[in-house]
Amino acid sequence: MSFQAYIDNIKAKTGKTPDDFKKIAEKKGLLKPGVKAGQIVNWLKEDFDLGHGHAMAIYAVFKGIKQVKVDNDSKPDKPAASKKTAPKKKS
């Protein structure tokens, strides 16, 4: 799943953009120096029922690791069909 797909899925599930989460986190004091990633991730899991990967995507946005463009009309990416390959033979 692409990073943007994570963000799109979060918006579809919660109705909130990364900026919305950032504003809430600031009010809760979660963006102050010394706050660990685990605290933020746990908050997102508990209050918004996000999975670990989705919570980490929001954390990445908070830390400036990823920048996202939110398109209100976008739909989450469909998962790519997986291709199974035969195991490699040992020579």
N, CA, C and O atoms as CSV, one atom per row, in Angstrom:
chain,resi,resn,atom,element,x,y,z
A,1,MET,N,N,0.854,-1.165,0.000
A,1,MET,CA,C,0.000,0.000,0.000
A,1,MET,C,C,0.905,1.234,0.000
A,1,MET,O,O,1.886,1.299,0.741
A,2,SER,N,N,0.568,2.191,-0.825
A,2,SER,CA,C,1.362,3.418,-0.888
A,2,SER,C,C,1.077,4.296,0.331
A,2,SER,O,O,0.052,4.151,0.998
A,3,PHE,N,N,2.000,5.197,0.598
A,3,PHE,CA,C,1.812,6.112,1.718
A,3,PHE,C,C,0.532,6.916,1.542
A,3,PHE,O,O,-0.224,7.111,2.493
A,4,GLN,N,N,0.295,7.377,0.326
A,4,GLN,CA,C,-0.916,8.164,0.073
A,4,GLN,C,C,-2.166,7.327,0.318
A,4,GLN,O,O,-3.178,7.856,0.777
A,5,ALA,N,N,-2.114,6.040,0.023
A,5,ALA,CA,C,-3.268,5.163,0.270
A,5,ALA,C,C,-3.546,5.080,1.773
A,5,ALA,O,O,-4.704,5.062,2.191
A,6,TYR,N,N,-2.487,5.030,2.584
A,6,TYR,CA,C,-2.689,5.046,4.032
A,6,TYR,C,C,-3.450,6.309,4.440
A,6,TYR,O,O,-4.435,6.235,5.176
A,7,ILE,N,N,-2.996,7.450,3.967
A,7,ILE,CA,C,-3.626,8.724,4.319
A,7,ILE,C,C,-5.076,8.763,3.838
A,7,ILE,O,O,-5.963,9.206,4.568
A,8,ASP,N,N,-5.315,8.301,2.612
A,8,ASP,CA,C,-6.680,8.283,2.078
A,8,ASP,C,C,-7.583,7.375,2.906
A,8,ASP,O,O,-8.736,7.719,3.169
A,9,ASN,N,N,-7.070,6.223,3.314
A,9,ASN,CA,C,-7.861,5.295,4.123
A,9,ASN,C,C,-8.166,5.878,5.500
A,9,ASN,O,O,-9.262,5.694,6.029
A,10,ILE,N,N,-7.201,6.576,6.073
A,10,ILE,CA,C,-7.412,7.219,7.374
A,10,ILE,C,C,-8.514,8.264,7.262
A,10,ILE,O,O,-9.392,8.342,8.122
A,11,LYS,N,N,-8.467,9.066,6.204
A,11,LYS,CA,C,-9.502,10.093,6.010
A,11,LYS,C,C,-10.866,9.448,5.809
A,11,LYS,O,O,-11.864,9.936,6.340
A,12,ALA,N,N,-10.923,8.360,5.051
A,12,ALA,CA,C,-12.192,7.672,4.820
A,12,ALA,C,C,-12.751,7.104,6.129
A,12,ALA,O,O,-13.961,7.130,6.356
A,13,LYS,N,N,-11.876,6.601,6.974
A,13,LYS,CA,C,-12.302,5.971,8.228
A,13,LYS,C,C,-12.698,6.994,9.288
A,13,LYS,O,O,-13.696,6.815,9.986
A,14,THR,N,N,-11.911,8.072,9.407
A,14,THR,CA,C,-12.097,9.018,10.512
A,14,THR,C,C,-12.722,10.344,10.099
A,14,THR,O,O,-13.265,11.070,10.931
A,15,GLY,N,N,-12.641,10.653,8.807
A,15,GLY,CA,C,-13.105,11.967,8.348
A,15,GLY,C,C,-12.088,13.064,8.614
A,15,GLY,O,O,-12.384,14.245,8.436
A,16,LYS,N,N,-10.890,12.678,9.040
A,16,LYS,CA,C,-9.879,13.668,9.402
A,16,LYS,C,C,-8.655,13.587,8.492
A,16,LYS,O,O,-8.261,12.510,8.045
A,17,THR,N,N,-8.071,14.742,8.233
A,17,THR,CA,C,-6.847,14.837,7.454
A,17,THR,C,C,-5.667,14.845,8.419
A,17,THR,O,O,-5.862,15.003,9.624
A,18,PRO,N,N,-4.453,14.677,7.914
A,18,PRO,CA,C,-3.285,14.792,8.793
A,18,PRO,C,C,-3.229,16.140,9.525
A,18,PRO,O,O,-2.805,16.200,10.679
A,19,ASP,N,N,-3.650,17.209,8.865
A,19,ASP,CA,C,-3.669,18.519,9.533
A,19,ASP,C,C,-4.656,18.534,10.697
A,19,ASP,O,O,-4.388,19.138,11.736
A,20,ASP,N,N,-5.799,17.867,10.521
A,20,ASP,CA,C,-6.766,17.774,11.620
A,20,ASP,C,C,-6.151,17.063,12.822
A,20,ASP,O,O,-6.290,17.513,13.959
A,21,PHE,N,N,-5.467,15.940,12.557
A,21,PHE,CA,C,-4.818,15.202,13.639
A,21,PHE,C,C,-3.727,16.043,14.289
A,21,PHE,O,O,-3.546,15.999,15.506
A,22,LYS,N,N,-3.008,16.799,13.488
A,22,LYS,CA,C,-1.932,17.634,14.026
A,22,LYS,C,C,-2.492,18.689,14.981
A,22,LYS,O,O,-1.915,18.941,16.039
A,23,LYS,N,N,-3.599,19.294,14.613
A,23,LYS,CA,C,-4.226,20.304,15.480
A,23,LYS,C,C,-4.664,19.690,16.804
A,23,LYS,O,O,-4.466,20.284,17.864
A,24,ILE,N,N,-5.256,18.507,16.743
A,24,ILE,CA,C,-5.699,17.825,17.962
A,24,ILE,C,C,-4.493,17.455,18.822
A,24,ILE,O,O,-4.509,17.640,20.039
A,25,ALA,N,N,-3.446,16.930,18.180
A,25,ALA,CA,C,-2.240,16.534,18.905
A,25,ALA,C,C,-1.594,17.736,19.583
A,25,ALA,O,O,-1.111,17.620,20.709
A,26,GLU,N,N,-1.577,18.876,18.922
A,26,GLU,CA,C,-1.014,20.091,19.520
A,26,GLU,C,C,-1.794,20.476,20.772
A,26,GLU,O,O,-1.201,20.819,21.794
A,27,LYS,N,N,-3.135,20.419,20.695
A,27,LYS,CA,C,-3.980,20.758,21.847
A,27,LYS,C,C,-3.735,19.802,23.012
A,27,LYS,O,O,-3.804,20.207,24.173
A,28,LYS,N,N,-3.450,18.538,22.707
A,28,LYS,CA,C,-3.203,17.529,23.743
A,28,LYS,C,C,-1.760,17.554,24.247
A,28,LYS,O,O,-1.415,16.815,25.169
A,29,GLY,N,N,-0.917,18.396,23.651
A,29,GLY,CA,C,0.472,18.498,24.072
A,29,GLY,C,C,1.346,17.363,23.561
A,29,GLY,O,O,2.420,17.116,24.109
A,30,LEU,N,N,0.900,16.668,22.517
A,30,LEU,CA,C,1.647,15.520,22.009
A,30,LEU,C,C,2.741,15.880,21.008
A,30,LEU,O,O,3.475,14.999,20.560
A,31,LEU,N,N,2.863,17.141,20.655
A,31,LEU,CA,C,3.899,17.527,19.705
A,31,LEU,C,C,5.043,18.283,20.372
A,31,LEU,O,O,5.902,18.851,19.698
A,32,LYS,N,N,5.044,18.281,21.699
A,32,LYS,CA,C,6.127,18.933,22.437
A,32,LYS,C,C,7.380,18.073,22.392
A,32,LYS,O,O,7.290,16.856,22.229
A,33,PRO,N,N,8.548,18.691,22.533
A,33,PRO,CA,C,9.787,17.909,22.584
A,33,PRO,C,C,9.717,16.882,23.715
A,33,PRO,O,O,9.178,17.150,24.788
A,34,GLY,N,N,10.268,15.716,23.448
A,34,GLY,CA,C,10.302,14.668,24.457
A,34,GLY,C,C,9.167,13.664,24.363
A,34,GLY,O,O,9.232,12.596,24.972
A,35,VAL,N,N,8.125,13.996,23.604
A,35,VAL,CA,C,7.025,13.052,23.423
A,35,VAL,C,C,7.497,11.984,22.447
A,35,VAL,O,O,7.971,12.287,21.352
A,36,LYS,N,N,7.360,10.743,22.860
A,36,LYS,CA,C,7.851,9.625,22.042
A,36,LYS,C,C,6.798,9.172,21.039
A,36,LYS,O,O,5.600,9.381,21.227
A,37,ALA,N,N,7.274,8.552,19.980
A,37,ALA,CA,C,6.399,8.053,18.922
A,37,ALA,C,C,5.327,7.132,19.491
A,37,ALA,O,O,4.169,7.196,19.079
A,38,GLY,N,N,5.708,6.282,20.432
A,38,GLY,CA,C,4.752,5.329,21.011
A,38,GLY,C,C,3.565,6.008,21.657
A,38,GLY,O,O,2.448,5.495,21.586
A,39,GLN,N,N,3.783,7.156,22.288
A,39,GLN,CA,C,2.686,7.891,22.911
A,39,GLN,C,C,1.695,8.382,21.858
A,39,GLN,O,O,0.481,8.294,22.041
A,40,ILE,N,N,2.219,8.888,20.779
A,40,ILE,CA,C,1.364,9.394,19.704
A,40,ILE,C,C,0.631,8.239,19.030
A,40,ILE,O,O,-0.569,8.324,18.772
A,41,VAL,N,N,1.349,7.176,18.749
A,41,VAL,CA,C,0.743,6.011,18.098
A,41,VAL,C,C,-0.353,5.425,18.986
A,41,VAL,O,O,-1.434,5.101,18.496
A,42,ASN,N,N,-0.088,5.287,20.282
A,42,ASN,CA,C,-1.108,4.757,21.190
A,42,ASN,C,C,-2.349,5.641,21.227
A,42,ASN,O,O,-3.470,5.133,21.248
A,43,TRP,N,N,-2.159,6.951,21.236
A,43,TRP,CA,C,-3.285,7.882,21.211
A,43,TRP,C,C,-4.125,7.680,19.952
A,43,TRP,O,O,-5.352,7.617,20.027
A,44,LEU,N,N,-3.473,7.579,18.804
A,44,LEU,CA,C,-4.198,7.400,17.543
A,44,LEU,C,C,-4.930,6.059,17.509
A,44,LEU,O,O,-6.036,5.971,16.977
A,45,LYS,N,N,-4.331,5.035,18.063
A,45,LYS,CA,C,-4.968,3.713,18.123
A,45,LYS,C,C,-6.184,3.739,19.042
A,45,LYS,O,O,-7.254,3.246,18.685
A,46,GLU,N,N,-6.010,4.318,20.231
A,46,GLU,CA,C,-7.071,4.315,21.234
A,46,GLU,C,C,-8.228,5.250,20.882
A,46,GLU,O,O,-9.393,4.861,20.977
A,47,ASP,N,N,-7.916,6.461,20.481
A,47,ASP,CA,C,-8.966,7.456,20.248
A,47,ASP,C,C,-9.605,7.366,18.866
A,47,ASP,O,O,-10.754,7.771,18.688
A,48,PHE,N,N,-8.870,6.838,17.886
A,48,PHE,CA,C,-9.389,6.834,16.518
A,48,PHE,C,C,-9.435,5.441,15.893
A,48,PHE,O,O,-9.792,5.290,14.725
A,49,ASP,N,N,-9.073,4.428,16.675
A,49,ASP,CA,C,-9.129,3.036,16.225
A,49,ASP,C,C,-8.295,2.792,14.974
A,49,ASP,O,O,-8.669,1.999,14.111
A,50,LEU,N,N,-7.159,3.482,14.886
A,50,LEU,CA,C,-6.260,3.267,13.758
A,50,LEU,C,C,-5.368,2.068,14.047
A,50,LEU,O,O,-5.038,1.787,15.199
A,51,GLY,N,N,-4.988,1.372,12.996
A,51,GLY,CA,C,-4.017,0.303,13.126
A,51,GLY,C,C,-2.624,0.899,13.280
A,51,GLY,O,O,-2.430,2.104,13.121
A,52,HIS,N,N,-1.661,0.044,13.592
A,52,HIS,CA,C,-0.304,0.523,13.846
A,52,HIS,C,C,0.298,1.235,12.627
A,52,HIS,O,O,0.871,2.316,12.765
A,53,GLY,N,N,0.172,0.640,11.442
A,53,GLY,CA,C,0.735,1.245,10.240
A,53,GLY,C,C,0.105,2.586,9.912
A,53,GLY,O,O,0.796,3.521,9.508
A,54,HIS,N,N,-1.204,2.680,10.085
A,54,HIS,CA,C,-1.889,3.937,9.810
A,54,HIS,C,C,-1.486,5.006,10.830
A,54,HIS,O,O,-1.291,6.167,10.473
A,55,ALA,N,N,-1.364,4.611,12.093
A,55,ALA,CA,C,-0.930,5.558,13.126
A,55,ALA,C,C,0.500,6.038,12.847
A,55,ALA,O,O,0.812,7.214,13.033
A,56,MET,N,N,1.357,5.127,12.402
A,56,MET,CA,C,2.736,5.520,12.074
A,56,MET,C,C,2.774,6.464,10.875
A,56,MET,O,O,3.655,7.321,10.797
A,57,ALA,N,N,1.845,6.323,9.951
A,57,ALA,CA,C,1.790,7.237,8.809
A,57,ALA,C,C,1.482,8.658,9.288
A,57,ALA,O,O,2.081,9.623,8.813
A,58,ILE,N,N,0.557,8.776,10.220
A,58,ILE,CA,C,0.240,10.103,10.767
A,58,ILE,C,C,1.454,10.645,11.534
A,58,ILE,O,O,1.779,11.827,11.423
A,59,TYR,N,N,2.115,9.793,12.300
A,59,TYR,CA,C,3.317,10.210,13.023
A,59,TYR,C,C,4.381,10.711,12.043
A,59,TYR,O,O,5.052,11.709,12.305
A,60,ALA,N,N,4.527,10.022,10.926
A,60,ALA,CA,C,5.511,10.434,9.917
A,60,ALA,C,C,5.196,11.825,9.387
A,60,ALA,O,O,6.103,12.622,9.147
A,61,VAL,N,N,3.928,12.116,9.206
A,61,VAL,CA,C,3.530,13.452,8.756
A,61,VAL,C,C,3.879,14.478,9.839
A,61,VAL,O,O,4.397,15.554,9.536
A,62,PHE,N,N,3.596,14.144,11.094
A,62,PHE,CA,C,3.914,15.068,12.200
A,62,PHE,C,C,5.395,15.411,12.212
A,62,PHE,O,O,5.764,16.563,12.436
A,63,LYS,N,N,6.231,14.435,11.977
A,63,LYS,CA,C,7.663,14.637,12.053
A,63,LYS,C,C,8.257,15.167,10.761
A,63,LYS,O,O,9.466,15.387,10.683
A,64,GLY,N,N,7.428,15.377,9.744
A,64,GLY,CA,C,7.911,15.920,8.482
A,64,GLY,C,C,8.623,14.897,7.630
A,64,GLY,O,O,9.285,15.248,6.653
A,65,ILE,N,N,8.492,13.626,7.992
A,65,ILE,CA,C,9.127,12.570,7.212
A,65,ILE,C,C,8.432,12.430,5.864
A,65,ILE,O,O,9.075,12.172,4.846
A,66,LYS,N,N,7.131,12.602,5.867
A,66,LYS,CA,C,6.339,12.534,4.639
A,66,LYS,C,C,5.443,13.760,4.582
A,66,LYS,O,O,4.911,14.217,5.594
A,67,GLN,N,N,5.294,14.269,3.387
A,67,GLN,CA,C,4.331,15.333,3.152
A,67,GLN,C,C,3.259,14.765,2.246
A,67,GLN,O,O,3.555,14.015,1.316
A,68,VAL,N,N,2.026,15.120,2.514
A,68,VAL,CA,C,0.931,14.560,1.735
A,68,VAL,C,C,0.059,15.664,1.183
A,68,VAL,O,O,-0.043,16.758,1.738
A,69,LYS,N,N,-0.553,15.338,0.089
A,69,LYS,CA,C,-1.567,16.204,-0.489
A,69,LYS,C,C,-2.882,15.463,-0.326
A,69,LYS,O,O,-3.020,14.325,-0.775
A,70,VAL,N,N,-3.833,16.098,0.307
A,70,VAL,CA,C,-5.113,15.454,0.517
A,70,VAL,C,C,-6.097,15.991,-0.497
A,70,VAL,O,O,-6.369,17.190,-0.556
A,71,ASP,N,N,-6.619,15.093,-1.280
A,71,ASP,CA,C,-7.626,15.417,-2.275
A,71,ASP,C,C,-8.957,14.929,-1.727
A,71,ASP,O,O,-9.159,13.723,-1.578
A,72,ASN,N,N,-9.856,15.835,-1.429
A,72,ASN,CA,C,-11.133,15.458,-0.830
A,72,ASN,C,C,-11.957,14.526,-1.700
A,72,ASN,O,O,-12.831,13.824,-1.191
A,73,ASP,N,N,-11.701,14.503,-2.988
A,73,ASP,CA,C,-12.466,13.651,-3.890
A,73,ASP,C,C,-11.760,12.334,-4.183
A,73,ASP,O,O,-12.291,11.499,-4.915
A,74,SER,N,N,-10.570,12.137,-3.622
A,74,SER,CA,C,-9.823,10.925,-3.947
A,74,SER,C,C,-10.404,9.728,-3.221
A,74,SER,O,O,-10.990,9.848,-2.145
A,75,LYS,N,N,-10.228,8.591,-3.829
A,75,LYS,CA,C,-10.657,7.338,-3.235
A,75,LYS,C,C,-9.414,6.555,-2.870
A,75,LYS,O,O,-8.391,6.664,-3.547
A,76,PRO,N,N,-9.487,5.757,-1.798
A,76,PRO,CA,C,-8.311,4.954,-1.444
A,76,PRO,C,C,-7.904,4.026,-2.581
A,76,PRO,O,O,-8.744,3.523,-3.328
A,77,ASP,N,N,-6.599,3.811,-2.694
A,77,ASP,CA,C,-6.092,2.902,-3.712
A,77,ASP,C,C,-6.620,1.501,-3.487
A,77,ASP,O,O,-6.798,1.059,-2.352
A,78,LYS,N,N,-6.868,0.812,-4.584
A,78,LYS,CA,C,-7.237,-0.595,-4.483
A,78,LYS,C,C,-5.957,-1.386,-4.323
A,78,LYS,O,O,-4.938,-1.056,-4.930
A,79,PRO,N,N,-6.005,-2.439,-3.503
A,79,PRO,CA,C,-4.777,-3.230,-3.365
A,79,PRO,C,C,-4.406,-3.887,-4.681
A,79,PRO,O,O,-5.268,-4.344,-5.432
A,80,ALA,N,N,-3.135,-3.925,-4.941
A,80,ALA,CA,C,-2.653,-4.549,-6.169
A,80,ALA,C,C,-2.818,-6.055,-6.068
A,80,ALA,O,O,-2.657,-6.641,-4.997
A,81,ALA,N,N,-3.138,-6.669,-7.187
A,81,ALA,CA,C,-3.252,-8.123,-7.202
A,81,ALA,C,C,-1.875,-8.715,-6.971
A,81,ALA,O,O,-0.885,-8.284,-7.561
A,82,SER,N,N,-1.836,-9.701,-6.108
A,82,SER,CA,C,-0.528,-10.305,-5.838
A,82,SER,C,C,-0.237,-11.371,-6.875
A,82,SER,O,O,-1.127,-12.083,-7.341
A,83,LYS,N,N,1.019,-11.457,-7.213
A,83,LYS,CA,C,1.468,-12.459,-8.171
A,83,LYS,C,C,2.290,-13.478,-7.412
A,83,LYS,O,O,3.249,-13.133,-6.721
A,84,LYS,N,N,1.913,-14.722,-7.544
A,84,LYS,CA,C,2.689,-15.770,-6.904
A,84,LYS,C,C,3.692,-16.292,-7.909
A,84,LYS,O,O,3.369,-16.556,-9.067
A,85,THR,N,N,4.881,-16.431,-7.450
A,85,THR,CA,C,5.927,-16.952,-8.342
A,85,THR,C,C,6.397,-18.287,-7.796
A,85,THR,O,O,6.351,-18.539,-6.592
A,86,ALA,N,N,6.841,-19.116,-8.686
A,86,ALA,CA,C,7.358,-20.417,-8.286
A,86,ALA,C,C,8.665,-20.230,-7.547
A,86,ALA,O,O,9.449,-19.341,-7.879
A,87,PRO,N,N,8.905,-21.060,-6.549
A,87,PRO,CA,C,10.181,-20.937,-5.826
A,87,PRO,C,C,11.355,-21.218,-6.748
A,87,PRO,O,O,11.267,-22.032,-7.667
A,88,LYS,N,N,12.453,-20.525,-6.481
A,88,LYS,CA,C,13.653,-20.721,-7.295
A,88,LYS,C,C,14.258,-22.092,-6.992
A,88,LYS,O,O,14.298,-22.548,-5.849
A,89,LYS,N,N,14.716,-22.714,-8.050
A,89,LYS,CA,C,15.355,-24.011,-7.890
A,89,LYS,C,C,16.806,-23.801,-7.519
A,89,LYS,O,O,17.467,-22.897,-8.032
A,90,LYS,N,N,17.300,-24.644,-6.623
A,90,LYS,CA,C,18.714,-24.578,-6.257
A,90,LYS,C,C,19.542,-25.225,-7.335
A,90,LYS,O,O,19.175,-26.272,-7.869
A,91,SER,N,N,20.654,-24.608,-7.656
A,91,SER,CA,C,21.533,-25.162,-8.706
A,91,SER,C,C,22.553,-26.082,-8.120
A,91,SER,O,O,23.374,-26.638,-8.850
